[in-house]
Amino acid sequence: MNKQKVALVTGSSKGIGKAIAQRLAKDDYFVYVTYYTDEKGGTDTAEKITKTGGKASLNKLDVSNEQSVVTIMKLIDKEFGYLDVLVNNAERDVSKPIEDSSFDEWQLAIDTKVHGAWLCTKYAIPLLKKSQNANIIFVSSNADEHPNPDVVTYAVAIAATNCFMRAMATHLPKYGIRVNAVMPGPVRTDNWAELKEDDNFWEKISNENPMKRVTTTEDVADAAPLLINDPHKFLNGVQLFVSGGSHLK
Protein backbone atom coordinates (compact mmCIF):
# COMPACT_ATOMS: atom_id res chain seq x y z
CA MET A 1 0.00 0.00 0.00
CA ASN A 2 1.40 3.40 -1.01
CA LYS A 3 2.01 5.87 1.78
CA GLN A 4 -0.28 8.88 1.75
CA LYS A 5 1.55 11.93 0.36
CA VAL A 6 1.09 15.11 2.41
CA ALA A 7 1.43 18.77 1.40
CA LEU A 8 1.01 22.12 3.14
CA VAL A 9 0.27 25.12 0.92
CA THR A 10 0.31 28.50 2.63
CA GLY A 11 -2.04 31.16 1.33
CA SER A 12 -4.16 28.65 -0.57
CA SER A 13 -7.51 30.43 -0.29
CA LYS A 14 -7.12 32.08 -3.70
CA GLY A 15 -4.92 32.70 -6.69
CA ILE A 16 -1.72 30.75 -7.20
CA GLY A 17 -1.87 29.02 -3.82
CA LYS A 18 -5.37 27.76 -4.55
CA ALA A 19 -4.29 26.39 -7.94
CA ILE A 20 -1.25 24.65 -6.46
CA ALA A 21 -3.34 23.08 -3.71
CA GLN A 22 -5.80 21.72 -6.26
CA ARG A 23 -3.00 20.48 -8.50
CA LEU A 24 -1.26 18.60 -5.69
CA ALA A 25 -4.58 17.05 -4.69
CA LYS A 26 -4.88 15.68 -8.23
CA ASP A 27 -1.52 14.01 -7.63
CA ASP A 28 -3.02 12.22 -4.61
CA TYR A 29 -1.64 14.49 -1.91
CA PHE A 30 -3.57 15.16 1.25
CA VAL A 31 -3.45 18.95 1.18
CA TYR A 32 -3.53 21.24 4.19
CA VAL A 33 -5.33 24.24 2.71
CA THR A 34 -4.66 27.41 4.67
CA TYR A 35 -6.14 30.88 4.93
CA TYR A 36 -5.68 33.84 7.24
CA THR A 37 -8.42 36.36 6.41
CA ASP A 38 -10.28 34.73 3.50
CA GLU A 39 -12.09 31.82 5.15
CA LYS A 40 -14.67 31.71 2.34
CA GLY A 41 -11.93 31.32 -0.26
CA GLY A 42 -10.20 28.66 1.78
CA THR A 43 -13.45 26.77 2.17
CA ASP A 44 -13.98 26.93 -1.59
CA THR A 45 -10.49 25.51 -2.23
CA ALA A 46 -10.99 22.63 0.19
CA GLU A 47 -14.48 21.85 -1.12
CA LYS A 48 -13.34 21.83 -4.74
CA ILE A 49 -10.65 19.33 -3.81
CA THR A 50 -12.94 17.00 -1.92
CA LYS A 51 -15.77 17.22 -4.47
CA THR A 52 -13.40 15.92 -7.16
CA GLY A 53 -12.28 13.00 -5.04
CA GLY A 54 -9.24 14.62 -3.43
CA LYS A 55 -8.29 14.90 0.22
CA ALA A 56 -7.88 18.17 2.09
CA SER A 57 -8.49 19.95 5.36
CA LEU A 58 -9.05 23.65 5.95
CA ASN A 59 -6.86 25.43 8.48
CA LYS A 60 -6.49 29.02 9.64
CA LEU A 61 -2.81 29.99 9.56
CA ASP A 62 -1.01 33.25 10.24
CA VAL A 63 2.41 32.50 8.77
CA SER A 64 3.91 35.53 10.51
CA ASN A 65 2.88 34.25 13.95
CA GLU A 66 5.21 31.66 15.44
CA GLN A 67 2.59 29.97 17.58
CA SER A 68 0.18 29.68 14.65
CA VAL A 69 2.89 27.97 12.58
CA VAL A 70 3.85 25.68 15.46
CA THR A 71 0.19 24.71 15.89
CA ILE A 72 -0.33 23.57 12.30
CA MET A 73 2.95 21.64 12.29
CA LYS A 74 1.87 19.87 15.47
CA LEU A 75 -1.42 19.01 13.78
CA ILE A 76 0.38 17.53 10.77
CA ASP A 77 2.68 15.61 13.11
CA LYS A 78 -0.30 14.22 15.00
CA GLU A 79 -2.28 13.26 11.90
CA PHE A 80 0.55 11.94 9.71
CA GLY A 81 3.90 12.28 11.46
CA TYR A 82 5.61 13.60 8.33
CA LEU A 83 5.32 16.15 5.53
CA ASP A 84 6.34 15.67 1.90
CA VAL A 85 5.85 19.13 0.39
CA LEU A 86 5.82 22.62 1.86
CA VAL A 87 4.76 25.41 -0.51
CA ASN A 88 5.73 28.85 0.81
CA ASN A 89 3.23 30.94 -1.10
CA ALA A 90 1.54 33.34 1.34
CA GLU A 91 2.08 37.04 0.72
CA ARG A 92 0.47 40.42 1.31
CA ASP A 93 1.31 43.09 -1.24
CA VAL A 94 1.23 46.86 -0.85
CA SER A 95 0.79 48.61 -4.20
CA LYS A 96 1.89 52.08 -3.14
CA PRO A 97 5.02 54.21 -3.42
CA ILE A 98 6.94 54.75 -0.19
CA GLU A 99 5.55 58.23 0.50
CA ASP A 100 1.98 56.86 0.48
CA SER A 101 2.73 53.74 2.54
CA SER A 102 2.66 53.28 6.28
CA PHE A 103 5.25 51.34 8.25
CA ASP A 104 2.51 48.90 9.25
CA GLU A 105 1.86 48.13 5.56
CA TRP A 106 5.57 47.66 4.90
CA GLN A 107 5.88 45.41 7.93
CA LEU A 108 2.83 43.35 6.91
CA ALA A 109 4.35 42.58 3.51
CA ILE A 110 7.75 41.62 4.96
CA ASP A 111 6.23 39.66 7.85
CA THR A 112 4.04 37.59 5.55
CA LYS A 113 6.44 36.81 2.70
CA VAL A 114 9.80 36.68 4.46
CA HIS A 115 9.17 35.93 8.11
CA GLY A 116 6.34 33.59 7.14
CA ALA A 117 8.58 31.54 4.87
CA TRP A 118 11.27 31.43 7.57
CA LEU A 119 8.86 30.23 10.25
CA CYS A 120 7.16 27.64 8.06
CA THR A 121 10.48 26.30 6.82
CA LYS A 122 12.01 26.11 10.29
CA TYR A 123 9.12 24.23 11.86
CA ALA A 124 8.51 21.98 8.86
CA ILE A 125 12.07 20.61 8.82
CA PRO A 126 11.50 17.84 11.42
CA LEU A 127 8.45 16.62 9.46
CA LEU A 128 10.11 16.92 6.05
CA LYS A 129 13.12 14.91 7.28
CA LYS A 130 10.77 11.92 7.60
CA SER A 131 9.72 12.04 3.92
CA GLN A 132 11.25 9.94 1.14
CA ASN A 133 10.88 12.87 -1.29
CA ALA A 134 10.87 16.06 0.72
CA ASN A 135 10.43 19.33 -1.13
CA ILE A 136 10.08 22.98 -0.26
CA ILE A 137 8.78 25.18 -3.05
CA PHE A 138 8.84 28.96 -2.85
CA VAL A 139 6.44 30.97 -4.99
CA SER A 140 8.56 33.94 -5.95
CA SER A 141 9.44 36.13 -8.95
CA ASN A 142 12.23 38.27 -10.38
CA ALA A 143 10.64 41.52 -9.17
CA ASP A 144 13.84 42.26 -7.27
CA GLU A 145 15.83 42.58 -10.50
CA HIS A 146 13.93 45.66 -11.71
CA PRO A 147 12.15 46.92 -8.56
CA ASN A 148 9.09 49.02 -9.32
CA PRO A 149 8.84 51.91 -6.83
CA ASP A 150 5.05 51.48 -6.75
CA VAL A 151 5.45 47.97 -5.32
CA VAL A 152 8.72 48.40 -3.49
CA THR A 153 7.63 46.35 -0.48
CA TYR A 154 6.92 43.37 -2.74
CA ALA A 155 10.24 43.74 -4.57
CA VAL A 156 12.21 43.87 -1.33
CA ALA A 157 10.32 40.90 0.11
CA ILE A 158 11.01 38.94 -3.08
CA ALA A 159 14.72 39.77 -2.91
CA ALA A 160 14.87 38.38 0.62
CA THR A 161 12.79 35.35 -0.38
CA ASN A 162 15.09 34.47 -3.27
CA CYS A 163 18.15 34.82 -1.05
CA PHE A 164 16.54 32.63 1.62
CA MET A 165 15.59 29.99 -0.96
CA ARG A 166 19.16 29.76 -2.24
CA ALA A 167 20.53 29.53 1.30
CA MET A 168 18.15 26.70 2.16
CA ALA A 169 19.00 24.90 -1.09
CA THR A 170 22.60 24.65 0.11
CA HIS A 171 21.69 23.80 3.71
CA LEU A 172 18.76 21.37 3.67
CA PRO A 173 19.78 18.63 1.21
CA LYS A 174 21.82 17.05 4.03
CA TYR A 175 18.41 16.22 5.53
CA GLY A 176 17.08 14.88 2.24
CA ILE A 177 15.12 18.07 1.54
CA ARG A 178 15.26 19.76 -1.86
CA VAL A 179 14.46 23.47 -2.15
CA ASN A 180 13.32 25.22 -5.34
CA ALA A 181 11.25 28.16 -6.52
CA VAL A 182 8.64 28.76 -9.18
CA MET A 183 8.87 32.24 -10.66
CA PRO A 184 5.61 33.31 -12.32
CA GLY A 185 5.23 36.17 -14.72
CA PRO A 186 2.32 38.58 -14.02
CA VAL A 187 -0.76 36.52 -13.11
CA ARG A 188 -4.22 38.09 -13.10
CA THR A 189 -5.06 37.55 -9.43
CA ASP A 190 -6.42 39.69 -6.60
CA ASN A 191 -2.86 40.70 -5.69
CA TRP A 192 -3.01 43.19 -8.56
CA ALA A 193 -5.82 45.07 -6.78
CA GLU A 194 -7.69 47.42 -9.15
CA LEU A 195 -5.42 46.45 -12.07
CA LYS A 196 -7.01 43.00 -12.06
CA GLU A 197 -10.09 44.54 -13.71
CA ASP A 198 -8.16 46.62 -16.24
CA ASP A 199 -8.49 44.71 -19.53
CA ASN A 200 -6.27 47.18 -21.36
CA PHE A 201 -3.47 46.60 -18.87
CA TRP A 202 -3.62 42.82 -19.30
CA GLU A 203 -3.86 43.10 -23.07
CA LYS A 204 -0.61 45.08 -22.97
CA ILE A 205 1.01 42.44 -20.73
CA SER A 206 -0.13 39.74 -23.15
CA ASN A 207 1.16 41.55 -26.24
CA GLU A 208 4.56 42.09 -24.62
CA ASN A 209 4.93 38.43 -23.72
CA PRO A 210 6.92 36.34 -26.24
CA MET A 211 4.14 33.72 -26.07
CA LYS A 212 1.45 36.42 -26.50
CA ARG A 213 -0.55 35.54 -23.45
CA VAL A 214 -0.60 36.11 -19.69
CA THR A 215 0.65 33.54 -17.19
CA THR A 216 -2.22 31.66 -15.54
CA THR A 217 -2.48 30.14 -12.08
CA GLU A 218 -2.69 26.73 -13.77
CA ASP A 219 0.64 27.38 -15.52
CA VAL A 220 2.27 27.96 -12.15
CA ALA A 221 0.52 25.05 -10.46
CA ASP A 222 1.59 22.62 -13.17
CA ALA A 223 5.23 23.67 -12.70
CA ALA A 224 5.33 22.49 -9.09
CA PRO A 225 5.13 18.75 -9.89
CA LEU A 226 8.01 19.13 -12.36
CA LEU A 227 10.25 20.02 -9.44
CA ILE A 228 8.74 17.57 -6.97
CA ASN A 229 8.69 14.57 -9.30
CA ASP A 230 12.20 14.94 -10.69
CA PRO A 231 13.05 11.24 -11.21
CA HIS A 232 16.67 11.76 -10.19
CA LYS A 233 15.82 13.94 -7.17
CA PHE A 234 18.62 16.26 -8.27
CA LEU A 235 16.75 19.49 -9.04
CA ASN A 236 17.72 21.78 -6.18
CA GLY A 237 18.18 25.55 -5.96
CA VAL A 238 16.26 25.97 -9.22
CA GLN A 239 14.39 29.18 -10.01
CA LEU A 240 11.89 27.88 -12.54
CA PHE A 241 10.48 30.75 -14.57
CA VAL A 242 6.84 30.23 -15.56
CA SER A 243 6.48 33.37 -17.61
CA GLY A 244 6.43 32.51 -21.29
CA GLY A 245 9.79 34.27 -21.47
CA SER A 246 8.62 37.67 -20.21
CA HIS A 247 11.39 37.66 -17.58
CA LEU A 248 13.93 37.95 -20.41
CA LYS A 249 12.64 41.32 -21.60
Secondary structure, 3 states (H helix, E strand, C coil): CCCCEEEEECCCCCHHHHHHHHHHHHCCEEEEEEECCCHHHHHHHHHHHHHCCCEEEEEECCCCCHHHHHHHHHHHHHHCCCCCEEEECCCCCCCCCHHHCCHHHHHHHHHHHHHHHHHHHHHHHHHHCCCCCEEEEEECCCCCCCCCHHHHHHHHHHHHHHHHHHHHHHHHHHHCEEEEEEEECCECCHHHHHHHHCHHHHHHHHHHCCCCCCECHHHHHHHHHHHHCCCCCCCCCCEEEECCCHHHC
